[in-house]
Amino acid sequence: MPLNNRIVVSIGGGHGAGVTNVSSLLKQSLIKLFPSLIKIKIVNMDELVIDTTCRKYSEQDYNFAEIYEKLVEPISLEDNSNTIEIVILCGSYALFNDKINEISKLKIFLDTDGDDRLINLIHLKNAADDKESLALLLQEYLENMRPEMEKNISPTKKLADLIIPHMKGSNANTDNDNIGLEIIVDGVVKIIEHINDKNGNSSMKRISSSPLWDFQTELLNVEKDRYYDLS
């Protein structure tokens, strides 16, 4: 598989921002649009924490060299020059590593309010009805997750090509969240179609669906400080 037929999309954001859910929705949307043209896999950084029993709440929780290798290894052993491989990297530190950022065609940051992220975490961990679990989660959030967000995760927002505010995590069904997802899908579609045309496969287009957002730049060369205010 030629490397120029591979698209790495990095989706970062704080704990409870919904990066895993948005990555799954993105995968589903792209498969519907390009059922015969693309192969997709998701690399979830939450599944690659070095030691979940003794987290450092920093970049030291991850082996970025190993993650990089997962991003560049082929999805399929088939040598098909018409197939485009898409690898979605999702996690709080998806935009943290310089080497990974260099190969990412699109870097996205889900900018979710701290209160919303905490509520999402409570629901994800089923802690709402368990006082002991809730107390432990609140302690972990206040002592570890919130400082980690301020020190290590929030600063990666400036590295993003797209900043999508107010995503509701596992409940991504509001108008703002649907618009946010459409913007992300459209960004990836532009890259897919550019590669497709460059390879001389202009006849293989996406399946018609609801209208996507029209970006002015063909290659999605967005300015680093561009902010889509969906509020």
N, C-alpha and C positions, 0 to 999 in steps of 0.2 A: 504493500500500500504506500503510494507516494506521500511524503510528509506534507506536501502542499495541498493534499486532499483531506487533511485533518484540521478540525476546528476545535480549539480548547476554549471553553466558556467558563469563567470563574465567577461564582456567586457567593459573596461574603455578607456578613452582618452579625450582629450580636447574638448571644444565646437567646433562643426563643423568637428570633426574627422571622423564622419560617423558611430558611434557605433550602432545607431538604424538601419541603412541600412544594415550593416554587420550582425547584429543579425537576421534580416529578411531573408537575404540570407542564413545564417547558418541554420535557421529553415527549409527553403525550401529544402535545400540540404539533410538534415538528414531525412526529411519525404520521399523523393524520395528513399533514401538508405534503410530505415527501415519502410516501409508503415504500417506494421501490428504489429510492435514490440514496438513502442514508442509513447508517448504523450508528446507534447511540448507546453510550454507557455513562453511568453516574459514578463518580468517585466521591464518596461521602467521608469527609475528614473525621466525623464523629466515630466512625468505625476504625480509624487508624491511630487513635490515641495510644501512645506507647505504653502507659500504665494507668488504667482507669481507677485503680485502687489508691493511687498516690499522685494525683494531678498537681501540677505546678501552676496551673492557670497562666501559662505563658507559651511562647513559641517552643519552649523546651518539651512540650507535650507531644511534639510531632517530629517525625523523621522526614524532612522535606526532600531529601535525596530519593528516598523510597517513593514518596508521593509523585515526584517528577517522573520517575520511571513508569509509574502506572498511567501517567498522562500520555506518554510517548509510545507505549507498547501498542501493537496493533489490536484492534477489537476482533478482527477476523483474519484468518490466514489466507483467505482467498485473494488472489492478485487481480483485483478488478479496478481498473483505472477510472471507471465511471462512478464508483461508490465513494461517497463522502462520509468520513468518520467524524462523529461529534463526541467529544468527551466533556462532560459537565462536572466541574470541580465545585463542591459545595461545602461550606463550613465557615466558622468564625474567622479562620486564618487563611481563607482562600486567596486573599489579595496581599498577604504578608510577605511572601518570598519573592525576591527579585528575579530569580531564574525562572520561576513559574510564570511570573507576570510577563516575561519576555516572550513566552510562547502562547500566551492567552490572546486570542483574537478579540475577545470582548470581556471586559471586567465590570461586574455589576455589584453594587452595594445596596442592600435593603436597609434603609434608614428608618428604623422603627423606634417609637418612643419607649423609654425604659419601663414605664408602667405597663404598657401593652406587652412588652417582652416578658415581664414578670408574670403577668396573668397567663400568657401562653405557656410558660414553664410550669405553672401550677396545674394547668389542665393536662399538659403532656405527661406530667409525673403523677397524675391522679392524686394530688395532695390536698385538694380542696376540702375533703370530708374527713381527713385524718390530721388531727391537731399536731401529733408528733412529727409526721412527715412534713407538714406545712411549716412547722417551726424550724426544722432542719434545713428545708429548702430556703427559707427566708435568711437564715444565718449564712448559708453557702452563697446566696446571692449578694448579700450586703458585704460580707468579708472577702469574697473571692471574685465572683463574676462581675460585679459593678466596677471594682478597681481595675480588673483585667480589661473591661470594655473601654474605660477611659484611657488606660495606658497603652494598650496594644492593638485593640480592634478598631476603635473610632478613627485613629490616625490613618488607617488604610483607606478610608473613604475618599481621601484626596487622590488616590491612585485609580479610582474607578472611572470608566468611560460613561457609565450610566448610574445615577443615584436615584433609586426609586423610594420615595418616602411613604410612610404610613402603611406598609404591608402588614396584614393582621395575622401572619404566621399560619397556623393550621386552619384558620377561618378565612382564607383568602377568597371571599365571595362578595365583598363590597364593590361598589362602582369603581372606587379608587384602585382597589387591588386588581380588578379585571383590566382596567386601563394599564396598570403597571405591567401586568403579564403580557398584554398585547404589545407594549413597547419593547419588552425583552424579546418576544417572538419575532417581531419585525426586524430587530437588529440582527438576529441570527439568520433570518431569511435573506437579508441583503447580502450577507457574507456567503451563504450557500449559493445564491444565484450568481454572484460574481465568480466564484470558483467554477461553477457549472458552465458559465459562458466562456470563461478562460480556457476550459478544457474542450471547448467546441461541442458541448452537449446542450446547446440552447433549446433543443426540442424537448428536453426533459424538464418540464416546469412543475411547479407545485400544483396540487389539487386546489381548485377554487374554493374559497371559504369566505368568512366575513372579511370586510375590508381591513387591511392592516394600515398602520401609521405610515405616513409618507415622509421619510427623512430626506433632506435635501442633498446630503452627501452620499454618493453611491457606496463608498467603502466604510461608511459610518465613522468617519474621522471626526468624531465629536471632540469639542474642547474639554479639557479636564475639569474645568469649573462649571460646565453646563449642568443645570439642575432642573429636573422636571418636577415642577411644583404641582402636585395633584390634589392639594388640599382645597 
